[in-house]
């Protein structure tokens, strides 16, 4: 399918530029649209549009902002399948996934924040300091904020960022990934249709150079970035130089811990979800699967039996649940890791490996396909167990579970990474699970499940995996600044001192 040229969106209008780039359908390696590239002047225009809209939007009562954002939720839900098709063509993710996860979960977050501000979520606190003195606080929006999205969940991430930003009374200039840009114009026009004033949500397009120009703009009050650790460090450094607020949702190398008493079927299902959903292109994936040696044989046997449930194929076929990787460059990167695991790390290849999976007749083999791959007998020092691969590559790390102190060693190994985004534990002993989770150095943790991040759940990384949180009540706090006021009701300062 070919899409119309995608312009920028500034101050409520489409904005074309001279230079363009192409976005590619990963399932067939064919161009699907030309995208206008933002230049310095268009970035400045987008920021200025936000500055112009900010006084009015920030002064709009929260209840009225809520009504407008809920209208946008209604439009998103009505056009779910239309948006899901766009996401499938742009990301390569199967329609069975984009239609049931991507748009829906993004709309959930927008609905959550619209309802939160309508029910007092932006209210401050009041404290009686003395009988005749009070302290009150209020939350003020920041101004014009920059949102920089990632390519794995394009519209969901755009909504995760814009929902609390706009709900709090801020304006946003949003730059999606250059690999998955198609959702941005649709979202901007739906916001406008719902009643969001021109200039409140603007879209610029381009690669890292455009992002750098945006985040360094002197009128940007905050930068919210989702992406890899190395890029996030540069963005955070640039933002810090201008004393801007930041939210960073970065990568991970998360441990998925199977305890000896866990149900094998549930543990295998959890490990598969933690590695092969979205073709492994999820920052919270549990790619280091710690399995007790006493269970290893049964775990591997059941895993191999269930790998037939990972079904690559026509991405628009409802039965397909495994798509290609997002781009040629990323596909080559993941294949290189798989090759390293085989040839250098010497890990035992249990399933998959190099090359493309077997595809049903009629599916274009020119797409960026990789095999869902499982390595076992991995060790902590292997490259494939230490670096984020961001693809469908599971590493099974056996551990001795007969020693009395095996838990201490297991927790130490799980935490032995500079990243700390997510972690999970599978066990029948919930009390034991809580005790282990409390020791894991990660900002997002699960017990007997993996991957769900509902709107109500604040999520964010520890260590190199991020700064701040998204979603939940705490997520709204990341888009406001606090003002404290002390009110002396007993007279002027001079009168107060005279009583001392």
SULCOR-V903098 format. One record per helix or strand. SS is the DSSP state (H for helix, E for strand). FROM is the first residue (numbers start at 0). LEN is the number of residues. Records with the same first field share a line. If there is no record, write none. Layout:
SS=FROM-LEN / FROM-LEN
//
This chain:
E=5-1 / 7-3 / 12-3 / 19-6 / 29-7 / 125-5 / 132-9 / 143-5 / 170-5 / 200-4 / 219-7 / 244-5 / 254-4 / 287-5 / 311-1 / 321-1 / 347-4 / 372-4 / 392-7 / 418-2 / 421-5 / 443-4 / 458-1 / 461-2 / 465-2 / 469-1 / 479-9
H=39-20 / 61-17 / 79-12 / 94-24 / 153-14 / 182-12 / 207-8 / 228-13 / 263-17 / 295-14 / 327-16 / 382-4 / 405-9 / 429-8 / 471-6 / 492-7
//
